[in-house]
Amino acid sequence: MLMKITVKLIAMDPFSPPGFDANGIGVFTLADGSSLEDLISALKLPDGVGEAYMTLLNEDAVPISGRAGVALSDGDEVTVFPAIKGG
């Protein structure tokens, strides 16, 4: 079976993959049992630096090291944004 996951991209301009609206929201269809890591890979983030992006699953932070072990469910909402650095 397939599941639909809503993805929100925050502060990713000018990156705008196909299927996302002007607000950076898109819906991905993935196979049941797909992990958060599978979704991040499918997004094909710029320069292959997916590890530099922070992720929220249904508003809960998921550490980079834990993405592969987090199974997604139909209707989940994932937010992806670049890590913020300050000085």
N, C-alpha and C positions, 0 to 999 in steps of 0.2 A: 504494500500500500504506500501511498504518498501522503505527505503532510505539508501544510503551508505555514511558513514562518515569515512574520513581518520583520523587516530589517530597517532600522533608522540609522542613517549616516550623519554624524554631527561634525561640523568644522572640517569637511573633506574637500572643499572647493580647491581646485577646479575638477577634482575627480568626480565623475558622474557616470556610473556604469549604466548600461541599457536596463530598462525596466524600473528605474527610479524616477519619482516625480520631482518637481521643482523644490520640494521640501526635503529631499533626500530620503524618501520613504519608498520602499519596494517590497514585493512579496516574492519569496523564493519557494519553489517546490522541491522537496528533498525526499529521499526514501526513508521509510520508517527505520528507526535505529541510528539515524545520522547523528553525529556529535556536533558540538559547537565548533570544534576544530574543522570538521568537514565543511561547515557553512563558511567559516572564515577563508578557507582555501578556495571555495567556489566563488567568493567575492572578487578574487584576483586583485587585491589591494595594490596600489602603486608601488613599483620597485620591489615587490616581493617582501615587504617589510611588515607583514602581518603581526609579527611578534611585538612591534612597537605600538600596536593599537590596543586600547582598553575595550573591554566588552562588558555589557550588562545583559543579563538574561532575566526578563520580566522584572527589571529594575534592581536586580541583585548583582553585585560585582562578581565576575568570574576571573580569577587570576590566570595569567597566560599559561602557567604550568598545569592548570586544571582543565583546560578546554577539551582535551581529547577524552576525558572521563565524564563529560557532561552530555547526557543524551537529550536531544531536543524532542518536543512533543508538538503535535498539531496545535496551531494557534499561539505558539510562543512568540514573544516579541524580543528581538535582539537589537541592542543599540551599540554602535561601534564608533569610536572617536580616537583621534591620535592622543598619545600621552602628552601631557602638558608639562613643559619645563620652565622653570623660573630661575632667576638669578639674583 
